Amino acid sequence: MSQKYSSPYEHTCLRCEQTVYQVDKVGPLKDFSFYHQGCFKCLVCGSKLTLRTYYNNQQNHDDKEVYCQNHVPKTGPGTLDGMSVGIKSALAAPRTNHLVNDQIRGSGKGTLDVDAIGIKTALSSPRVSETDSRNRESLAGKFDASALHIAHGIKATKLQQKYRSPCAERTMDEYLDEDIQRSLEMRHRAEEDDLYRQFAKKRVEEETNVNQEIKEEWEKELVKLTSRFQHQMNIRRKNIFTDEEKVLTVRHQKERKNLEKNMTLKLDKKKESLTKKLLEQERIATAKLVEKHSQEMLDLINEKRHELAKLEGVCYDDKDGYVSEELVPYPTHPPSPTPPQTEKVEIYNDPTVFTELDQVAINVAQEDQVTFTELVRLLIRDCHSDIEKARALFRWITVKNLNNMIFDDNLNADTPMGILRGIKHGTESYHVLFKRLCSYAGLHCVVIKGYSKSAGYQPGVKFEDNRFRNSWNAVYVAGAWRFVQCNWGARHLVNAKEVPKPGNKSKSDNLRYEYDDHYFLTDPKEFIYEFFPLQVEWQLLKNPLTLKDFEELPFVRSLFFRYKLYFPDEKTKAVLYTDGTDAATIQIGMPIKMTSCLIFHYNLKVFGSDVDSHEGVSLKRFVMQSVVDNIVSIRVHAASNNSFLLDVFANVVTPQEYLRGEPMKFKSVGKFKIVCKDLQTVMVPLPDCASGEWGPTKAIRLFGLIPMTHKDALLFSSRELEIQFRMSRPLADFMATLHKNGVDEKILSKYVSHSVDDDFVSFHMSFPEDGQYGMDIYTRELTSHSPSFDKQLLTHCCKYLINVSKNN
């Protein structure tokens, strides 16, 4: 029996109160209202509207209707009174402070005094922190961004509005002479050079000791070998024959060669072990020195800030820094680690707000700077907040593509380029470099050590050794400690035939530097999925996790958060066990607005191997992916008693790009381990249909083909079945194919047909026998130039899995 289909994209039209589908939808508009495209007309004159020409009634917040410009309700032509733009209540509000009312009201027409322009308020108003809350209360629901369509402008300036401070807005040139900072850097460089000389001296000493140790051991073993040979020769000398003597000599020579070979291998291993040991010691010593130098640089910057503050009459607090009447400045001393009160999206929700700043970092990266003072000054010269400073440093590091950089062997190890060369060769690290740069910019930064789910990690792996040890940073900006992972944020140079070499001033307009914005100021609740600090307070979470909790968290990547995906079941873990049906299901949620363009895919392999088939059948045919509403379900059926690795991919592809057949590059959003300990039944693969998702959602997304009878991907049917769709736009040519394991597709072709009646297309199936069938549906746009019914000219529309029984 057919079922009435309720589309996952249904909303109700405000005008006609009928269902609005995704392909025919206008909205959401005021108060989340929707219209049919045909109903999107002026309520008064009936003229057709667009998103650029419609107007809402700003005088009545309960009126959700749309109007043209001529008929939108107005107070009166040319009038700006208390009813206009929703400020009546603001005018009538009690004058508890003069921040709002004095700026709106004047003493009289033509008057220009302190009341008229709000100067009186600025002179006598209390602190902003005290007045803001009262203003928000008096204006709540009366004068907002949506009323005047200025939401975009507010978002664009949100970064500057919320987190700038008087001290941060000062450029460093205003309070710290460049020569003074460079002088301190030169002193630091001398100390580093001395440390590097100590490293080199110790390496020589340790290598000499190892060589001497191996030499002495070699000589002892050689004496033993020679003595044993001489002893054997002396015992047999009276009865020995020439051939036997030759055999003993050959054996001795062979044993000598083996000894020499073994001692050489032993020497190499000792040297390798020594190198690792010394490298670790050097890293620790370098980090310790960088910590000392960073603090000295911060002390110098704070001292100069203090001097400027005194000159300008701002009081100074030895513990917390400057105390301003208006805004809290950047702290002098690093605060204790606590969870941030605001999320990244509240600082900025679109990286394009940093476009100009990012370009500065890219331009600076084309040159080689000799000193950190010069480098950081170039990067932060136009920065007006701590966030912008951190951003400039982060982008400079992520622009530098170490894989393609060529370094001069004579570089000083303690210059910016020398540090980058050290990072490339494993003697330096990104996190220490970022900390160093932050100190030159006057920012508090720490290096955090712990575990990470990095390259080579697989879901379910325990952190029992040092294989996945890692380090990252937290920088204090926007009033809180926030995570930065420069190494993972660094990407590569694309759309470029040649990578610029250091010192090359030539630039090309087709250069585009990719990076991963997720790893800049990452929220703790997202960062914890990939990084686990050894010190629990640096999780920056209100409810910290244990190492076991971290191991059990789903193994997701940055793309998971970029697409704002989530797990509907908060108990979802990295390792899933099959249920009584020998299957496990993963569900991933996505934002409603992404349902029309976000496509998922998957790959299944035997865990710990590259085997992706079972008895000659692809393991993909044991996976069923479907989409209902905004939830993606991936059900994995175990083909055998084994563990499997499920890799889930996603990509944003518009329907137009998909239909044009443009290349799609799917990237991993997460991996899961599926464990089947005891297979209850022998699983058979799904019918050999087209790859990808099951169910009608794909038809809605690509062709606006609305299923009227069956919304589920899995159907249970008798021998006769009809599936009906409604076309929301003209489509030409349909074709359906049936598939069943062990049956030729050509034999099944006569059991499926279709018919078109006005805007409806129906597919009729008469199954020859019981069993499991798969049905593929193909179609194409009416604008296609070829009238052929050839399957190759059609695009796959959707597919159903049908369990047929004559008893259904």
VOSETI-334018 format. One line per 5 residues: number of its first residue (from 1); their letters; for each residue x, y, z of C-alpha. Coordinates in steps of 0.25 Angstrom, whole numbers, plus 2048, in hexadecimal, padded with zeros to 3 digits. Layout:
<rs>
NUM> A> X/Y/Z; ... $
</rs>
This chain:
<rs>
1> MSQKY> 800/800/800; 806/80E/7FC; 809/818/806; 806/827/806; 814/82D/805 $
6> SSPYE> 818/839/80E; 824/83F/808; 830/842/811; 830/850/80B; 822/854/80E $
11> HTCLR> 81D/861/814; 810/868/813; 80E/874/80A; 809/880/812; 800/885/806 $
16> CEQTV> 7F9/878/802; 7FC/86F/80E; 800/864/805; 80D/85C/806; 819/862/800 $
21> YQVDK> 824/859/7FB; 833/85C/7FA; 833/85F/7EB; 827/868/7EB; 82B/870/7F8 $
26> VGPLK> 82D/87E/7FB; 832/880/809; 835/880/815; 830/88F/816; 82B/896/822 $
31> DFSFY> 828/88E/82E; 82C/881/826; 821/883/81C; 821/87C/80E; 819/87E/801 $
36> HQGCF> 817/877/7F4; 81E/87E/7E8; 811/880/7E2; 80B/886/7EF; 817/88F/7F2 $
41> KCLVC> 80F/89C/7ED; 80B/8A9/7F4; 7FF/8A7/7FD; 7F9/8B4/7F8; 7FB/8B5/7E9 $
46> GSKLT> 7FF/8A6/7E6; 80C/8AA/7DE; 816/89F/7DE; 822/8A2/7E8; 830/89D/7E9 $
51> LRTYY> 83A/89D/7F5; 83F/8AA/7F0; 831/8B1/7EE; 829/8AC/7FA; 826/8B4/807 $
56> NNQQN> 821/8B0/815; 818/8B8/81E; 822/8BF/828; 816/8C5/82F; 810/8B8/833 $
61> HDDKE> 819/8AD/838; 80E/8A3/837; 80B/8A6/828; 813/89B/821; 80E/89F/813 $
66> VYCQN> 816/8A5/807; 813/8B1/800; 819/8B9/7F4; 820/8C6/7F6; 813/8CE/7F3 $
71> HVPKT> 80A/8C7/7FC; 812/8C3/809; 80C/8CA/815; 812/8D7/818; 810/8E2/823 $
76> GPGTL> 80F/8EC/818; 817/8F2/80D; 823/8F9/810; 821/8F8/81F; 82B/8F3/82A $
81> DGMSV> 823/8F2/837; 822/8E9/843; 81B/8DE/83B; 826/8DE/830; 831/8D3/830 $
86> GIKSA> 82C/8CD/83D; 832/8D7/847; 825/8DC/84E; 828/8D4/85A; 836/8DA/85A $
91> LAAPR> 831/8E8/85A; 828/8E5/865; 831/8DD/86E; 835/8E3/87C; 841/8EC/87B $
96> TNHLV> 849/8E3/885; 855/8E7/87D; 857/8F0/871; 85E/8E6/868; 852/8E4/85E $
101> NDQIR> 848/8EF/860; 851/8FB/860; 857/8F6/853; 849/8F6/84D; 842/902/853 $
106> GSGKG> 847/910/850; 844/91D/858; 83C/922/84C; 83C/923/83D; 849/929/838 $
111> TLDVD> 850/928/845; 85E/922/846; 862/920/855; 867/915/85E; 859/90F/85E $
116> AIGIK> 857/90F/84F; 864/907/84C; 865/8FF/858; 872/905/85D; 86B/907/86B $
121> TALSS> 86A/8F8/86C; 879/8F6/869; 87D/900/874; 874/8FB/87F; 870/8ED/87C $
126> PRVSE> 874/8E1/885; 87D/8D6/881; 87A/8CF/874; 879/8C1/87B; 86E/8C7/884 $
131> TDSRN> 866/8CE/87A; 866/8C3/86F; 85D/8BA/876; 853/8C5/87A; 853/8C9/86B $
136> RESLA> 851/8BB/866; 845/8BA/870; 83E/8C7/86B; 840/8C4/85C; 83D/8B5/85D $
141> GKFDA> 834/8B1/851; 833/8BF/84C; 83F/8C3/844; 847/8B7/83E; 84F/8B3/832 $
146> SALHI> 844/8AC/82B; 83B/8B8/82C; 844/8C0/823; 84B/8B5/81B; 858/8B8/821 $
151> AHGIK> 85B/8AB/827; 867/8A9/81D; 86D/8B6/820; 86D/8B3/82F; 873/8A5/82D $
156> ATKLQ> 87E/8AB/825; 882/8B4/830; 880/8AA/83B; 88E/8A7/83D; 892/8B6/83E $
161> QKYRS> 886/8BA/847; 887/8AF/852; 896/8AD/855; 89E/8B9/852; 8A5/8C0/85E $
166> PCAER> 8AC/8CD/85F; 8BA/8C7/861; 8B8/8BD/856; 8B4/8C8/84C; 8C1/8CE/84E $
171> TMDEY> 8CB/8CA/844; 8D8/8C6/84A; 8E0/8D1/843; 8D8/8DB/84C; 8DE/8D5/859 $
176> LDEDI> 8EA/8CC/856; 8F6/8D1/84D; 8FA/8C6/843; 909/8C8/846; 906/8C5/855 $
181> QRSLE> 8FE/8B8/851; 909/8B4/847; 914/8B6/852; 90D/8AC/85B; 90C/8A3/850 $
186> MRHRA> 91B/8A4/84D; 91E/8A1/85B; 914/895/85A; 91B/890/84D; 929/891/854 $
191> EEDDL> 923/888/85F; 91D/87E/855; 92A/87E/84D; 931/87A/85A; 927/86F/85D $
196> YRQFA> 929/86A/84E; 938/869/850; 936/861/85D; 92D/858/855; 937/856/84A $
201> KKRVE> 942/854/854; 93A/849/85C; 937/842/84F; 946/841/84B; 949/83C/859 $
206> EETNV> 93E/832/85A; 941/82D/84C; 950/82C/84F; 94C/824/85C; 943/81A/854 $
211> NQEIK> 94E/818/849; 958/815/854; 94F/80C/85B; 94C/804/84E; 95B/804/84B $
216> EEWEK> 95F/7FE/858; 954/7F4/857; 958/7F0/849; 966/7EF/84D; 962/7E6/859 $
221> ELVKL> 95A/7DD/850; 964/7DC/846; 96F/7D8/850; 965/7CD/855; 963/7C8/846 $
226> TSRFQ> 971/7C8/843; 975/7C1/850; 96A/7B6/84D; 970/7B4/83F; 97E/7B3/844 $
231> HQMNI> 97A/7A9/84F; 973/7A0/845; 97F/7A1/83B; 989/79D/847; 980/791/84B $
236> RRKNI> 980/78C/83D; 98D/790/838; 994/782/839; 989/77B/832; 983/786/829 $
241> FTDEE> 983/785/81A; 984/791/811; 976/790/80D; 971/790/81B; 97A/79C/81E $
246> KVLTV> 974/7A3/812; 966/7A0/817; 969/7A6/825; 96F/7B2/81F; 963/7B5/816 $
251> RHQKE> 95A/7B3/822; 962/7BC/82A; 961/7C7/81F; 952/7C5/81E; 950/7C6/82D $
256> RKNLE> 959/7D3/82C; 950/7D9/821; 944/7D5/829; 949/7DC/835; 94D/7E8/82E $
261> KNMTL> 93F/7E9/828; 938/7E7/835; 941/7F2/83C; 93E/7FB/830; 92F/7F9/832 $
266> KLDKK> 930/7FB/841; 938/808/83F; 92D/80D/836; 922/809/83F; 929/810/84B $
271> KESLT> 92B/81C/843; 91D/81D/83F; 918/81B/84D; 922/826/852; 91D/82F/847 $
276> KKLLE> 90F/82E/84C; 913/82F/85A; 91B/83C/857; 910/841/84E; 906/840/859 $
281> QERIA> 90F/846/863; 912/852/859; 903/854/857; 901/855/866; 90C/85E/868 $
286> TAKLV> 908/867/85C; 8FA/868/861; 8FE/86C/86F; 907/877/869; 8FC/87B/860 $
291> EKHSQ> 8F3/87C/86C; 8FD/885/873; 8FF/88E/867; 8F0/88F/865; 8ED/893/873 $
296> EMLDL> 8F8/89E/872; 8F2/8A3/865; 8E4/8A4/86B; 8EA/8AB/877; 8F1/8B5/86E $
301> INEKR> 8E4/8B7/866; 8DC/8B9/873; 8E6/8C2/879; 8E4/8CB/86D; 8D5/8CA/86D $
306> HELAK> 8D6/8CE/87C; 8DE/8DA/878; 8D4/8DF/86E; 8C8/8DC/877; 8CF/8E5/881 $
311> LEGVC> 8D1/8F0/877; 8C2/8EF/873; 8BD/8EF/882; 8B8/8E1/882; 8B9/8D9/88F $
316> YDDKD> 8C1/8CC/890; 8BF/8C0/897; 8CB/8B7/89A; 8C3/8AB/89A; 8B9/8AC/88F $
321> GYVSE> 8BF/8B7/886; 8B9/8C5/883; 8AB/8C8/888; 8A3/8D0/87F; 896/8D8/881 $
326> ELVPY> 891/8D2/874; 897/8C4/870; 89F/8B9/877; 8AD/8B9/870; 8B6/8AE/86D $
331> PTHPP> 8BC/8A8/87A; 8CA/8AA/87E; 8CB/89C/884; 8C6/88F/87E; 8B9/88B/884 $
336> SPTPP> 8B6/87D/889; 8B0/874/87F; 8A1/874/880; 896/871/876; 893/87C/86D $
341> QTEKV> 885/883/86F; 883/886/860; 884/87C/854; 88C/87F/847; 880/882/83F $
346> EIYND> 87D/88E/849; 88B/893/845; 889/891/836; 881/887/82E; 887/88A/820 $
351> PTVFT> 896/88A/81E; 894/894/813; 894/89F/81E; 8A3/89D/81E; 8A5/89E/80F $
356> ELDQV> 8AE/8AA/80F; 8B6/8A6/81B; 8B8/898/815; 8BD/89F/808; 8C7/8A7/810 $
361> AINVA> 8CC/89A/816; 8CD/893/808; 8D5/89F/803; 8DE/89F/80F; 8E1/890/80D $
366> QEDQV> 8E6/893/7FF; 8F2/899/805; 8FD/894/80E; 8FE/89C/81B; 90B/89C/823 $
371> TFTEL> 906/89F/831; 8F9/89C/838; 8F8/8AA/83C; 8F7/8AE/82D; 8EE/8A2/82A $
376> VRLLI> 8E4/8A5/835; 8E3/8B4/833; 8E0/8B2/824; 8D5/8A8/828; 8CE/8B0/833 $
381> RDCHS> 8D0/8BE/82E; 8C2/8C0/82A; 8BC/8B7/835; 8B2/8BD/83F; 8AF/8B2/848 $
386> DIEKA> 8B5/8A6/84F; 8AD/89D/845; 8B2/8A3/839; 8C1/8A2/83E; 8BF/893/841 $
391> RALFR> 8B8/891/833; 8C4/898/82C; 8CE/88F/833; 8C6/883/830; 8C4/886/821 $
396> WITVK> 8D3/889/81F; 8D6/87B/824; 8CC/874/81D; 8CF/87B/810; 8DE/876/811 $
401> NLNNM> 8DE/869/809; 8EA/862/80E; 8E9/856/805; 8ED/85F/7F9; 8F6/869/800 $
406> IFDDN> 905/869/7FD; 90E/86E/809; 91C/874/809; 925/86A/810; 92C/877/816 $
411> LNADT> 91F/87C/81D; 920/87F/82C; 918/875/834; 911/880/83C; 90C/888/831 $
416> PMGIL> 8FD/887/82C; 902/87F/81F; 90C/877/828; 900/873/831; 8F8/86F/825 $
421> RGIKH> 904/867/81F; 905/860/82D; 8F6/85D/82D; 8F8/856/81F; 903/84E/824 $
426> GTESY> 8FD/84A/831; 906/852/83A; 8FB/85D/83D; 8EC/85E/83E; 8E0/866/83A $
431> HVLFK> 8DB/868/848; 8E8/86E/84D; 8E9/877/841; 8DB/87C/844; 8DE/87E/852 $
436> RLCSY> 8EA/886/84F; 8E3/88F/844; 8D8/891/84F; 8E2/897/859; 8E7/8A1/84E $
441> AGLHC> 8D8/8A5/84C; 8D6/8A6/85B; 8CC/89A/85C; 8CC/890/867; 8CE/882/861 $
446> VVIKG> 8D1/874/867; 8D5/867/861; 8CC/85B/865; 8D1/84D/864; 8C8/841/863 $
451> YSKSA> 8C2/836/859; 8BC/839/84C; 8B4/830/842; 8BF/833/837; 8C4/82C/82B $
456> GYQPG> 8C3/81D/82C; 8B9/81D/837; 8AD/814/836; 8A0/814/83E; 8A1/80C/84A $
461> VKFED> 8B0/80C/84C; 8B5/80E/85A; 8BF/819/85E; 8C8/810/865; 8D6/815/860 $
466> NRFRN> 8DC/821/85A; 8D8/81E/84B; 8CD/829/84B; 8D3/834/854; 8D2/842/84F $
471> SWNAV> 8D3/851/853; 8CA/85D/850; 8C7/86B/855; 8BD/873/85C; 8BE/882/85A $
476> YVAGA> 8B7/88C/863; 8AE/894/85A; 89F/89A/85B; 8A0/899/86A; 8A3/88A/86B $
481> WRFVQ> 8AD/87F/868; 8AA/879/85A; 8B0/86D/852; 8B9/86F/846; 8BF/863/83E $
486> CNWGA> 8C8/86A/834; 8CE/85C/82F; 8C0/857/82C; 8BB/864/827; 8C6/865/81C $
491> RHLVN> 8C2/860/80E; 8C9/862/801; 8CA/86C/7F5; 8C0/869/7EA; 8BE/86E/7DC $
496> AKEVP> 8CC/871/7DA; 8D6/86B/7D0; 8E2/870/7D8; 8E3/872/7E7; 8EA/87F/7EA $
501> KPGNK> 8F8/87D/7F0; 8FD/884/7FC; 902/892/7F8; 8FA/892/7EB; 8F2/89F/7EA $
506> SKSDN> 8EA/89A/7DE; 8DB/898/7E1; 8D0/891/7D9; 8C1/895/7D9; 8BD/886/7D8 $
511> LRYEY> 8C3/882/7E5; 8BA/87D/7F0; 8BE/879/7FE; 8B6/86E/804; 8B5/86C/813 $
516> DDHYF> 8AC/866/81D; 8A5/871/825; 89F/867/82F; 8AC/867/836; 8AC/876/839 $
521> LTDPK> 8A5/879/846; 89F/86B/846; 894/869/851; 898/860/85C; 88B/857/85A $
526> EFIYE> 890/854/84B; 89F/854/84E; 89E/849/858; 899/83F/84D; 8A8/83F/848 $
531> FFPLQ> 8B1/844/853; 8B2/840/861; 8BC/848/86A; 8C4/841/875; 8BF/84D/87F $
536> VEWQL> 8B0/84C/881; 8AE/85B/883; 8B3/85D/875; 8A7/856/86F; 8A0/863/872 $
541> LKNPL> 893/85B/874; 889/85D/880; 888/84E/880; 895/848/87D; 897/83A/876 $
546> TLKDF> 89F/82F/87A; 8A9/828/871; 8A0/81D/86F; 895/826/86B; 89E/82D/861 $
551> EELPF> 8A1/81F/85B; 892/81C/85A; 88E/829/853; 88B/828/844; 897/82A/83C $
556> VRSLF> 893/836/834; 89B/840/82C; 89A/84F/82A; 891/84E/81E; 886/848/828 $
561> FRYKL> 886/855/82F; 887/85E/823; 87A/858/81E; 874/85A/82C; 871/84B/82C $
566> YFPDE> 86D/844/839; 869/837/83F; 85A/836/842; 85E/82B/84C; 867/832/856 $
571> KTKAV> 86C/824/85A; 872/820/84D; 880/81B/84E; 88C/818/846; 88A/809/847 $
576> LYTDG> 87C/803/844; 878/7F4/846; 86E/7ED/83D; 860/7EB/842; 857/7DE/841 $
581> TDAAT> 856/7E0/832; 865/7E1/830; 864/7EF/82D; 869/7FD/833; 863/80B/830 $
586> IQIGM> 86A/818/830; 861/825/82F; 867/832/82C; 85E/83F/82C; 861/84B/824 $
591> PIKMT> 85B/859/823; 84D/85B/81C; 854/865/812; 85E/85B/80E; 855/850/80A $
596> SCLIF> 854/855/7FC; 862/854/7F9; 86A/84B/803; 86D/83E/7FD; 872/832/805 $
601> HYNLK> 879/825/801; 881/81A/808; 88B/80F/807; 88C/802/80E; 898/7FA/810 $
606> VFGSD> 89D/7EE/81A; 8A3/7F5/826; 8B2/7F6/825; 8B3/7F2/816; 8B0/7F7/808 $
611> VDSHE> 8A6/7EC/806; 899/7F2/801; 892/7E5/7FC; 88C/7D8/801; 88C/7CC/7F8 $
616> GVSLK> 88D/7D5/7EC; 882/7DF/7F0; 885/7ED/7F3; 883/7F0/802; 87B/7FD/7FE $
621> RFVMQ> 870/7F4/7FA; 86E/7F0/809; 86C/7FF/80C; 85F/806/80B; 85F/816/80B $
626> SVVDN> 852/81E/80C; 84E/82C/80F; 841/830/816; 83F/83E/81A; 84D/843/81E $
631> IVSIR> 852/836/823; 85B/82D/81C; 85A/81E/820; 865/814/81C; 862/806/81F $
636> VHAAS> 86D/7FC/81E; 86A/7ED/81D; 876/7E4/821; 87A/7DB/816; 882/7D2/820 $
641> NNSFL> 887/7D1/82E; 891/7DC/82D; 894/7EB/830; 891/7F5/825; 896/803/823 $
646> LDVFA> 88B/80D/81E; 890/81A/818; 885/824/816; 887/82F/80C; 880/83C/808 $
651> NVVTP> 880/847/7FE; 878/854/7FB; 873/852/7ED; 867/85A/7E7; 85D/853/7DF $
656> QEYLR> 861/85B/7D2; 870/856/7D5; 86B/848/7D7; 863/848/7CA; 86E/84E/7C2 $
661> GEPMK> 877/842/7C6; 881/84B/7CC; 88C/843/7D4; 889/841/7E2; 894/840/7ED $
666> FKSVG> 88F/839/7F9; 897/83B/806; 896/833/813; 88D/839/81E; 88E/82D/828 $
671> KFKIV> 892/81E/829; 88C/813/831; 890/805/835; 885/7FB/833; 887/7EE/83B $
676> CKDLQ> 87F/7E1/839; 883/7D7/844; 879/7CC/840; 872/7CC/833; 864/7C7/835 $
681> TVMVP> 860/7C5/826; 867/7C4/819; 865/7D2/813; 863/7D4/804; 867/7E1/7FD $
686> LPDCA> 85D/7EB/7F8; 858/7EB/7EA; 863/7F1/7E0; 85D/7FF/7DE; 863/80C/7DC $
691> SGEWG> 86D/811/7E7; 869/81B/7F1; 85D/81E/7FA; 84F/816/7FA; 842/81C/7FA $
696> PTKAI> 83A/828/7F4; 842/834/7FA; 84C/834/7EF; 840/835/7E5; 83B/841/7ED $
701> RLFGL> 849/848/7ED; 84D/846/7DF; 840/847/7D7; 835/84C/7E0; 82E/83F/7DE $
706> IPMTH> 825/83D/7EA; 821/82F/7EE; 812/82E/7F1; 811/820/7F5; 81E/81B/7FC $
711> KDALL> 828/823/804; 830/817/80A; 83D/811/803; 838/803/807; 82B/7FE/803 $
716> FSSRE> 823/7F2/806; 81A/7EE/7FA; 811/7E3/7F4; 814/7DE/7E6; 80D/7EB/7E0 $
721> LEIQF> 813/7F9/7E4; 810/807/7DF; 819/813/7E3; 815/821/7DF; 81C/82E/7DE $
726> RMSRP> 817/83D/7DB; 820/845/7D2; 822/853/7D8; 829/857/7CB; 829/851/7BD $
731> LADFM> 831/844/7BB; 833/83C/7AE; 836/82D/7AD; 835/824/7B9; 83A/816/7BA $
736> ATLHK> 83A/80C/7C5; 842/7FF/7C7; 841/7F3/7D0; 84C/7EB/7D7; 84C/7DE/7DE $
741> NGVDE> 858/7D6/7E3; 85A/7CA/7D9; 850/7D0/7CE; 854/7D7/7C1; 850/7E5/7C1 $
746> KILSK> 84A/7E3/7B2; 841/7D8/7B7; 83B/7E1/7C2; 839/7ED/7B8; 82B/7E8/7B3 $
751> YVSHS> 826/7E8/7C2; 827/7F8/7C3; 821/803/7BC; 81D/811/7BE; 812/81B/7B9 $
756> VDDDF> 811/82A/7B9; 804/831/7BC; 805/841/7BC; 80F/844/7C8; 80E/836/7CD $
761> VSFHM> 817/82A/7CA; 814/81C/7CF; 81D/810/7CF; 816/802/7CE; 81D/7F5/7D2 $
766> SFPED> 818/7E7/7D1; 822/7DE/7D8; 824/7D0/7D2; 828/7CA/7E0; 82A/7CD/7EE $
771> GQYGM> 837/7D3/7F3; 83F/7DF/7F5; 83F/7E9/7E9; 846/7F6/7E6; 840/801/7DD $
776> DIYTR> 848/80C/7D6; 841/818/7D0; 847/821/7C6; 842/82E/7BF; 847/83B/7B9 $
781> ELTSH> 844/84A/7B8; 83A/84E/7AD; 845/857/7A8; 84E/84C/7A4; 851/84C/795 $
786> SPSFD> 850/83D/793; 843/836/792; 849/829/794; 844/81F/79E; 852/81A/79F $
791> KQLLT> 856/817/7AE; 863/81E/7AC; 85D/82B/7A9; 854/82A/7B5; 858/82E/7C4 $
796> HCCKY> 856/825/7CF; 84A/82A/7D7; 848/821/7E3; 847/812/7E7; 83E/809/7F0 $
801> LINVS> 841/7FC/7F7; 834/7F4/7F6; 831/7E7/7FE; 827/7DF/7F6; 81E/7D5/7FC $
806> KNN> 810/7D0/7F6; 80B/7D0/804; 80E/7DF/806 $
</rs>
